[in-house]
Amino acid sequence: MPSFIGRNRELKLIDTSLAAAWRSSGNCVVVSGDAGIGKSHLIGEVRRRAARHGFLILEGACHEQDRAVALAPLRRVAPM
């Protein structure tokens, strides 16, 4: 039973992107939206799927005070 109801399109995009990255032709997927719509839950599933395929998983964060700092999420990247 899928853990995401109504996220089939998003999960298909993620699976396609992970497969492309595995073939060294990756791209970028942006997850955005209003608070409370499940972005963190979706990213958790991305981590699980990527880990199953042997990807190195890094995480960055952008805090409210970092809005004007270029590449702020990448300045604090850490392995998961």
Backbone as JSON, one array per atom type, in Angstrom:
{
  "sequence": "MPSFIGRNRELKLIDTSLAAAWRSSGNCVVVSGDAGIGKSHLIGEVRRRAARHGFLILEGACHEQDRAVALAPLRRVAPM",
  "N": [[0.85, -1.19, 0.0], [0.67, 2.18, -0.93], [2.41, 4.88, 0.67], [1.81, 7.44, 0.17], [-0.88, 9.24, -0.66], [-2.36, 10.35, -3.55], [0.02, 11.35, -4.58], [1.23, 10.25, -6.76], [2.1, 11.33, -9.24], [4.17, 13.07, -8.45], [5.94, 11.25, -7.21], [6.57, 9.63, -9.38], [7.97, 11.46, -10.99], [10.14, 11.93, -9.29], [11.29, 9.35, -9.14], [12.02, 9.04, -11.83], [13.89, 11.12, -12.04], [15.84, 10.29, -10.17], [16.69, 7.93, -11.43], [17.82, 9.03, -13.74], [19.9, 10.51, -12.6], [21.42, 8.41, -11.58], [22.41, 7.42, -13.93], [24.23, 9.33, -14.49], [23.2, 11.66, -15.59], [21.72, 13.67, -14.31], [19.28, 15.95, -12.89], [17.51, 18.73, -11.56], [15.16, 18.86, -8.97], [12.61, 20.7, -7.63], [10.99, 21.12, -4.61], [8.26, 22.63, -3.45], [5.87, 24.75, -1.77], [2.89, 25.57, 0.13], [2.89, 25.82, 3.73], [2.52, 22.82, 5.57], [1.59, 21.04, 3.59], [2.87, 18.68, 3.09], [5.54, 18.6, 2.22], [7.94, 17.97, 3.62], [7.45, 15.32, 4.29], [7.34, 14.17, 1.75], [9.99, 14.67, 0.91], [11.31, 13.07, 2.73], [10.6, 10.56, 1.74], [11.92, 10.71, -0.71], [14.58, 10.68, 0.2], [14.65, 8.05, 1.3], [14.23, 6.47, -1.0], [16.43, 7.23, -2.58], [18.56, 6.43, -0.94], [18.22, 3.65, -0.96], [19.16, 3.12, -3.48], [21.81, 3.63, -3.26], [22.79, 6.26, -3.24], [24.67, 9.1, -2.1], [23.5, 11.04, 0.46], [22.81, 14.33, 1.09], [22.02, 17.17, 3.11], [20.69, 20.41, 3.17], [19.74, 23.58, 4.55], [17.6, 26.41, 4.6], [17.15, 29.21, 6.38], [14.87, 31.64, 7.71], [16.25, 34.1, 8.17], [18.23, 33.87, 6.31], [17.4, 34.54, 3.8], [18.36, 36.52, 1.96], [20.89, 35.7, 1.39], [23.12, 34.44, -0.91], [22.92, 31.17, -2.2], [22.43, 30.06, 0.32], [21.26, 27.62, 1.47], [23.15, 25.74, 0.71], [25.44, 26.31, 2.1], [25.5, 25.1, 4.54], [25.59, 22.35, 4.19], [25.24, 18.96, 4.98], [26.09, 15.52, 5.52], [23.59, 12.94, 5.61]],
  "CA": [[0.0, 0.0, 0.0], [1.5, 3.39, -0.99], [2.33, 5.75, 1.84], [1.43, 8.77, -0.3], [-2.12, 9.24, -1.42], [-2.42, 11.49, -4.45], [1.37, 11.82, -4.9], [1.78, 9.4, -7.8], [2.8, 12.14, -10.23], [5.41, 13.55, -7.83], [6.83, 10.12, -7.01], [7.06, 9.21, -10.7], [8.98, 12.45, -11.35], [11.3, 11.68, -8.45], [11.91, 8.1, -9.59], [12.66, 9.33, -13.12], [15.06, 11.96, -11.77], [16.85, 9.45, -9.53], [17.23, 7.04, -12.46], [18.69, 9.85, -14.6], [21.1, 10.81, -11.82], [22.2, 7.18, -11.51], [23.07, 7.31, -15.23], [25.08, 10.52, -14.6], [22.56, 12.74, -16.35], [20.7, 14.14, -13.38], [18.68, 17.26, -13.02], [17.13, 19.32, -10.27], [13.73, 18.84, -8.67], [12.3, 21.64, -6.55], [9.77, 20.82, -3.85], [7.84, 23.88, -2.82], [4.43, 24.83, -1.51], [2.47, 26.14, 1.4], [3.16, 25.06, 4.95], [1.57, 21.78, 5.93], [1.07, 20.23, 2.49], [3.57, 17.41, 3.01], [6.86, 18.69, 1.58], [8.92, 17.22, 4.41], [7.11, 13.9, 4.15], [7.77, 13.8, 0.4], [11.46, 14.66, 0.89], [11.68, 11.86, 3.46], [10.47, 9.44, 0.79], [13.02, 10.86, -1.67], [15.77, 10.17, 0.89], [14.57, 6.58, 1.38], [14.41, 5.9, -2.34], [17.82, 7.48, -3.0], [19.44, 5.58, -0.12], [18.08, 2.28, -1.46], [19.94, 3.01, -4.7], [23.22, 3.88, -2.96], [23.17, 7.66, -3.35], [25.1, 9.86, -0.93], [22.41, 11.99, 0.71], [23.22, 15.53, 1.82], [20.89, 18.03, 3.41], [20.94, 21.81, 3.47], [18.54, 24.26, 5.02], [17.59, 27.85, 4.47], [16.34, 29.78, 7.45], [14.26, 32.94, 7.39], [17.25, 35.17, 8.15], [19.16, 33.62, 5.2], [16.73, 34.8, 2.52], [19.12, 37.36, 1.05], [22.24, 35.16, 1.24], [23.19, 33.56, -2.08], [23.21, 29.76, -1.96], [22.39, 29.82, 1.77], [21.07, 26.22, 1.87], [24.34, 24.95, 0.42], [26.52, 26.67, 3.0], [25.46, 24.22, 5.71], [25.26, 21.0, 3.71], [25.8, 17.92, 5.83], [25.6, 14.17, 5.16], [22.49, 12.41, 6.43]],
  "C": [[0.89, 1.24, 0.0], [1.32, 4.26, 0.25], [1.92, 7.18, 1.46], [0.16, 8.65, -1.12], [-2.15, 10.51, -2.26], [-1.06, 12.07, -4.81], [2.02, 11.0, -6.0], [2.59, 10.19, -8.82], [4.15, 12.6, -9.69], [6.41, 12.41, -7.66], [7.38, 9.6, -8.33], [8.16, 10.16, -11.18], [10.27, 12.2, -10.57], [12.02, 10.41, -8.89], [12.63, 8.3, -10.92], [13.93, 10.14, -12.92], [16.18, 11.17, -11.1], [17.49, 8.51, -10.54], [18.18, 7.81, -13.39], [19.99, 10.19, -13.88], [22.01, 9.59, -11.74], [22.97, 6.96, -12.81], [23.98, 8.5, -15.5], [24.49, 11.59, -15.5], [21.4, 13.29, -15.52], [20.16, 15.51, -13.7], [18.32, 17.74, -11.62], [15.6, 19.25, -10.14], [13.51, 19.77, -7.49], [10.98, 21.22, -5.92], [9.4, 22.09, -3.11], [6.33, 23.85, -2.6], [4.16, 25.41, -0.15], [2.82, 25.23, 2.57], [2.08, 24.01, 5.16], [1.06, 20.91, 4.8], [1.82, 18.92, 2.28], [4.92, 17.44, 2.34], [7.89, 17.86, 2.32], [8.68, 15.72, 4.31], [7.57, 13.39, 2.78], [9.29, 13.72, 0.32], [11.98, 13.45, 1.67], [11.62, 10.63, 2.57], [11.57, 9.51, -0.27], [14.31, 10.31, -1.05], [15.78, 8.64, 0.94], [14.84, 5.94, 0.03], [15.85, 6.07, -2.82], [18.78, 6.59, -2.22], [19.4, 4.13, -0.58], [18.93, 2.05, -2.7], [21.41, 3.37, -4.5], [23.69, 5.31, -3.12], [23.71, 8.19, -2.03], [24.05, 10.94, -0.73], [22.94, 13.11, 1.59], [21.99, 16.39, 2.05], [21.38, 19.44, 3.71], [19.64, 22.45, 3.91], [18.7, 25.76, 4.83], [16.63, 28.39, 5.52], [15.87, 31.18, 7.06], [15.3, 34.05, 7.27], [18.24, 35.02, 6.98], [18.58, 34.0, 3.84], [17.59, 35.54, 1.51], [20.53, 36.83, 0.79], [22.25, 34.17, 0.07], [23.61, 32.15, -1.67], [23.21, 29.38, -0.48], [22.17, 28.35, 2.13], [22.32, 25.36, 1.66], [25.51, 25.25, 1.35], [26.6, 25.77, 4.23], [25.09, 22.79, 5.32], [25.97, 19.98, 4.59], [25.28, 16.56, 5.38], [24.5, 13.74, 6.13], [22.91, 11.09, 7.02]]
}
